[in-house]
Amino acid sequence: MPGEFDPAEELGLGPRRYLLLEPRGFLLNGDINREICAELIPGGDRLYDVIERYDYIAGFVKDPEGPYGSSAKYMIPFLKVYGATERSMYEAAKKKMRFTRGAKDSCAYLSELMNVFIRTGMYDQALTHFLNVLGSPGANICGTDSAIDPFNLDRTDSEKIKEIAGKLSSLEVSSFEYPRDTSDLIPEDSELFRKARRALGRDMPLQGAVLFEGCKSINSLDKAWVCADKKIRDQDGTVYIGSNASDCKAMSLVSSYSGMAISFNGTDAAARSCRIAIVSDDSLAGTFFAQLFNSYGYQHTLEIAQDWSRKNLDSCEISDRRVVDRILSRTGAFPKVFVVDRNNVEDVVEKNRNACKKIKAGRSGY
C-alpha cells in the first residue's frame, strides 16, 4: 500500500533505478498500429505509410523542437469511417502482434529489477493485448488513447474522409532519413508534406477533426517529459530503450544526466541519439545492458559494450547470471552491440542500419 514501510527499500535492496521504454523494436517486432490499420482499412498499410511519413516530416524534420509521433491520431478518422470499433482494433492487435524472442522473460525480469515506465505510441487496444500476454511490468504505463466508439460520422463526412484516404494513398513515400541539422526536403517529400497537411487540416471535415482531438497520442514530448520528472532525473542514473525518432528527445535528455540511452533495433535517428546501439532478434541483449547499468552504473556498462563478444560476455563478472546464461545458450546470430560517440556516429548508423535489415520483420517506420 502507498506509504507502507518497505524494509528491502530501506536497506537499499529494492529497485533504485528507472527503466523507461518504448516496446517497439525491443519487445515487439514491426509497428502494431500499422498492422491494425492494414487489417481494418482497405489499403490501410499504404495510407498509414503516407501519414507516418507526413508526421515524420512535420515533426522530426521541420519542427525538431516540437512533438513527433502523431500518426496514430491522424489515422483515427480513417479507422472509424471504415467501420473499426474498439473491439475490432483489439482483435486485430491480438491477431497481428509479433513479440520479439525473449520478450516475456525480459518483461518479467526487468519488472523485478527496476522501476519500469512505458510510454508508447501504440493504440490502447494493442497495449491491452501486450499486457495480457507479457504481464504488467509496472504501474506507470501509458499508450495512445483510442476510444472511438462514442463518435459518429454522418454520410457526407464519411464520403469526404474516404475521398481524402484515396488521395493520400496515391502519394509517393520516400524512405530517406534526414539528419538532425536540415529541414530542406527532397522533392517527393515536399509534395507529400504539402498535400497531406492540407488533407489533414483544411480538407478534413469537422467530425473527422473532432476524432483527431478525441485521440491523445503519445508523442516525442510525452516521452521526454517523463524523463524530465524530478524523481527520475535525480536518481543515480536511468536507462531508456527506444527504437525510432519519437524516442530521440527522451534519449538525449537521459544522456544529459548520466543515464544510458539504448537503441534496440533502431532507425538511423535512434542510432544517432543513443550511447549504445543493439541489434538482435532477442530482447535479452537489451535486458542484459539494463541489468548491467542497474547493478554497476554507466562506466562499467560502457566498458562491457566496447569489448562486446561472446567470450567476454561469458567471463563477465555479474552477480546474477540468469540473463547472461540465456544469451549464451541461444542459437543463431550473436547480438551486435555498438558504442556511439561523436567520432563514429555515422559509421555506427550505417552498421546499425545494415544489421537491422537482416532481422527486422515488417516496416520499422521512422
C-alpha positions in Angstrom: 0.0 0.0 0.0 1.1 3.6 -0.6 3.2 4.9 2.3 3.8 1.4 3.7 7.2 0.7 5.2 9.4 -1.4 2.8 12.3 -2.9 4.7 14.0 -4.0 1.4 13.9 -0.5 0.1 15.2 0.9 3.4 18.2 -1.4 3.2 18.8 -0.3 -0.4 17.8 -3.7 -1.8 14.7 -2.6 -3.7 14.7 -1.2 -7.3 16.7 2.0 -7.2 16.9 2.9 -10.9 14.4 3.6 -13.6 13.9 1.9 -17.0 11.9 4.0 -19.5 11.0 2.2 -22.7 9.0 2.1 -25.9 8.3 -1.6 -26.6 8.5 -1.3 -30.4 11.8 -2.8 -31.5 12.7 -4.1 -28.1 9.7 -6.2 -27.1 7.7 -6.0 -30.3 8.5 -6.6 -34.0 7.2 -4.1 -36.5 4.6 -1.4 -36.0 1.4 -2.8 -34.5 -0.5 0.4 -35.3 0.3 -0.1 -38.9 -0.8 -3.8 -38.7 -4.1 -2.7 -37.2 -4.7 -0.2 -39.9 -3.8 -2.7 -42.6 -6.3 -5.2 -41.1 -9.2 -2.8 -40.8 -8.8 -0.3 -43.7 -8.7 -1.2 -47.3 -5.2 -0.3 -48.3 -4.6 0.8 -44.8 -0.9 -0.1 -44.7 -0.3 2.3 -47.7 -2.3 5.0 -46.1 -0.5 4.6 -42.8 2.9 4.9 -44.5 1.9 8.2 -46.1 0.6 9.6 -42.8 3.5 8.4 -40.8 5.9 10.0 -43.4 4.0 13.3 -43.1 4.2 13.1 -39.3 7.9 12.5 -39.6 8.5 15.4 -41.9 6.2 17.8 -39.9 7.7 17.0 -36.6 11.1 15.5 -36.7 12.4 17.3 -39.8 10.5 20.7 -40.0 10.0 21.3 -36.3 12.6 19.3 -34.3 11.7 21.1 -31.0 8.0 20.2 -31.4 6.1 16.9 -31.0 6.7 14.0 -33.3 4.6 10.8 -33.2 1.0 11.7 -34.1 0.4 9.3 -36.9 -1.8 7.1 -34.6 -4.1 10.1 -34.0 -4.2 11.0 -37.7 -5.4 7.5 -38.6 -8.4 7.5 -36.2 -10.9 9.1 -38.7 -10.0 6.6 -41.4 -10.3 3.7 -39.0 -13.8 5.0 -37.9 -15.0 5.6 -41.4 -14.2 2.0 -42.5 -16.1 0.6 -39.5 -13.4 -0.1 -36.9 -14.5 -0.4 -33.3 -12.5 -0.6 -30.1 -13.3 -4.4 -30.1 -12.2 -4.9 -33.7 -9.0 -2.9 -33.0 -8.2 -5.2 -30.1 -8.9 -8.3 -32.2 -6.6 -7.0 -34.9 -3.9 -6.4 -32.4 -4.4 -9.9 -31.0 -4.1 -11.4 -34.4 -1.1 -9.3 -35.7 1.1 -8.5 -32.7 4.5 -10.2 -33.0 6.7 -10.3 -30.0 10.5 -10.4 -30.1 12.3 -13.5 -28.9 12.7 -13.5 -25.1 10.1 -10.7 -24.7 8.1 -12.4 -21.9 11.3 -13.3 -19.9 12.7 -9.8 -20.4 9.5 -8.1 -19.2 9.3 -10.4 -16.1 12.9 -9.9 -15.2 13.0 -6.2 -15.6 9.9 -5.7 -13.6 11.7 -7.4 -10.7 14.8 -5.4 -11.1 13.8 -1.8 -11.9 11.1 0.8 -11.8 9.7 0.4 -15.3 7.8 3.2 -17.1 6.3 2.6 -20.6 5.3 5.4 -22.9 4.2 4.0 -26.2 2.5 5.3 -29.3 0.6 2.0 -29.8 -3.2 2.1 -29.5 -4.7 1.4 -26.1 -6.4 -1.7 -27.5 -2.9 -3.0 -28.7 -1.4 -2.1 -25.3 -4.1 -4.1 -23.6 -3.2 -7.2 -25.5 0.5 -6.6 -25.0 0.0 -6.5 -21.2 -2.3 -9.6 -21.3 0.5 -11.6 -22.9 3.6 -10.2 -21.2 2.1 -9.1 -17.9 2.4 -5.6 -16.5 6.0 -4.6 -15.7 4.9 -1.7 -13.6 2.1 0.7 -12.8 3.3 3.6 -14.9 2.1 2.6 -18.4 0.5 4.8 -21.0 -0.4 4.3 -24.6 -2.4 6.2 -27.3 -6.0 6.9 -26.2 -8.1 5.5 -29.0 -11.6 5.4 -27.6 -13.5 5.7 -31.0 -16.8 4.0 -30.2 -18.6 7.1 -28.8 -18.0 9.1 -32.0 -20.2 9.1 -35.1 -19.7 10.2 -38.7 -22.6 11.3 -41.0 -22.8 10.2 -44.6 -21.4 13.4 -46.1 -18.3 13.5 -43.8 -17.8 9.8 -44.3 -17.6 10.1 -48.0 -15.3 13.1 -47.7 -12.9 11.2 -45.4 -12.8 8.2 -47.8 -12.0 10.6 -50.6 -9.1 12.0 -48.6 -7.9 8.5 -47.9 -7.8 7.7 -51.6 -5.9 10.9 -52.5 -3.3 10.4 -49.7 -2.7 6.7 -50.6 -1.7 7.8 -54.1 1.3 9.8 -52.9 4.9 8.6 -53.2 6.5 7.7 -49.9 10.3 8.1 -49.6 12.4 6.1 -47.1 15.1 8.8 -46.9 16.1 9.6 -43.3 17.1 13.2 -42.6 20.0 14.2 -40.4 19.1 16.4 -37.5 20.6 19.6 -38.9 18.5 20.1 -42.0 14.9 21.0 -42.8 15.3 21.0 -46.6 13.1 18.4 -48.1 13.7 16.2 -51.1 11.1 16.8 -53.9 8.8 13.8 -53.2 8.7 14.7 -49.6 7.9 18.4 -50.4 4.8 17.2 -52.4 3.7 14.7 -49.7 4.1 17.3 -47.0 2.1 20.0 -48.8 -0.8 17.7 -49.9 -1.0 15.8 -46.6 -1.0 19.0 -44.5 -3.9 20.3 -46.5 -5.8 16.9 -46.4 -5.4 16.5 -42.6 -6.1 20.2 -42.0 -8.3 22.4 -44.2 -9.9 19.5 -46.1 -10.7 17.3 -43.1 -14.4 17.6 -42.3 -15.4 18.8 -38.8 -16.4 15.4 -37.5 -13.0 14.0 -38.6 -11.2 16.8 -36.8 -13.3 16.1 -33.7 -12.0 12.5 -33.9 -8.4 13.9 -34.0 -9.0 15.9 -30.9 -10.6 12.9 -29.1 -7.4 10.8 -29.5 -4.5 11.6 -27.2 -1.4 10.1 -28.9 1.8 9.5 -27.0 4.5 11.6 -28.9 8.1 12.5 -28.5 7.4 15.3 -26.0 5.3 12.9 -23.8 8.3 10.5 -23.7 10.7 13.3 -22.9 8.5 14.8 -20.1 8.6 11.5 -18.2 12.4 11.6 -18.4 12.4 15.2 -17.1 10.4 14.3 -14.0 12.5 15.3 -10.9 12.2 11.9 -9.1 13.6 10.2 -12.2 16.1 12.8 -13.1 17.6 12.9 -9.6 18.1 9.1 -9.4 21.6 7.7 -9.8 21.0 7.0 -13.5 18.2 6.0 -15.7 18.0 3.6 -18.7 16.0 4.5 -21.8 15.4 1.9 -24.5 13.8 3.1 -27.8 13.9 2.4 -31.5 12.7 5.4 -33.6 12.7 9.2 -34.0 9.9 9.7 -31.4 12.4 8.4 -28.8 15.2 10.8 -29.7 14.3 13.7 -27.3 14.0 11.3 -24.4 17.3 9.6 -25.3 19.1 13.0 -25.4 17.6 14.0 -22.1 18.5 10.8 -20.3 22.1 11.0 -21.6 22.3 14.6 -20.4 22.1 13.5 -16.7 24.4 10.4 -17.0 21.7 7.9 -17.9 22.1 5.2 -20.5 20.3 5.7 -23.8 20.0 2.4 -25.8 18.7 2.0 -29.3 17.3 -1.5 -29.9 16.8 -2.5 -33.5 16.6 1.3 -34.0 16.3 3.6 -37.0 19.1 5.9 -38.1 17.6 8.6 -35.9 17.6 6.4 -32.8 21.1 5.2 -33.5 22.3 8.8 -33.7 20.7 9.7 -30.4 21.8 6.8 -28.3 25.0 5.8 -26.5 24.7 2.1 -27.1 23.0 0.6 -30.2 21.9 -3.0 -30.1 20.7 -5.2 -33.0 19.3 -8.5 -32.1 16.3 -10.8 -32.7 16.3 -11.4 -28.9 15.3 -8.8 -26.3 17.5 -10.4 -23.7 20.5 -8.4 -25.1 18.8 -5.2 -24.1 17.7 -6.7 -20.8 21.4 -7.5 -20.0 22.5 -4.0 -20.5 19.7 -2.6 -18.4 20.7 -5.1 -15.7 24.3 -4.2 -16.0 23.6 -0.5 -15.7 21.3 -1.0 -12.7 24.0 -3.0 -10.9 27.2 -1.3 -11.9 26.4 2.1 -13.4 27.4 4.0 -16.5 31.1 3.4 -16.9 31.2 -0.3 -16.4 28.2 -0.8 -18.8 30.1 1.2 -21.4 33.2 -0.8 -21.0 31.3 -4.1 -21.5 29.7 -2.7 -24.6 33.0 -1.6 -26.0 34.6 -5.1 -25.6 31.4 -6.9 -26.6 32.0 -10.5 -27.7 30.7 -14.0 -26.8 33.9 -14.7 -25.0 33.9 -11.5 -22.9 30.3 -12.0 -22.0 31.0 -15.5 -20.8 33.7 -14.1 -18.5 31.8 -11.1 -17.4 31.5 -10.8 -13.6 27.9 -10.1 -12.6 26.1 -11.2 -9.5 23.0 -12.6 -11.3 24.0 -14.6 -14.4 20.5 -15.7 -15.4 20.3 -13.4 -18.4 23.9 -13.9 -19.4 23.5 -17.7 -19.5 20.3 -17.4 -21.5 22.0 -15.2 -24.1 25.0 -17.6 -24.4 22.7 -20.6 -24.7 20.7 -19.1 -27.7 21.4 -20.4 -31.1 21.6 -18.1 -34.1 23.4 -14.8 -34.6 25.0 -13.3 -31.6 23.7 -9.8 -30.7 25.5 -6.9 -32.3 26.4 -4.0 -30.0 27.9 -0.7 -31.0 29.1 2.2 -28.7 28.2 5.5 -30.3 30.3 8.7 -29.9 30.7 11.9 -31.9 33.6 10.5 -33.9 32.0 7.3 -35.1 28.3 8.1 -35.2 27.8 7.9 -38.9 29.8 4.7 -39.2 27.7 3.2 -36.4 24.5 4.4 -38.1 25.4 2.6 -41.3 26.4 -0.6 -39.5 23.2 -0.5 -37.4 21.1 0.0 -40.5 22.7 -2.9 -42.3 22.4 -5.2 -39.3 18.7 -4.2 -38.8 17.8 -5.0 -42.4 18.7 -8.7 -41.7 16.4 -9.2 -38.8 13.5 -6.7 -38.9 10.1 -8.1 -39.6 7.8 -5.6 -41.2 8.2 -1.9 -41.7 10.0 -0.2 -38.9 8.9 3.3 -39.5 10.9 6.4 -38.8 
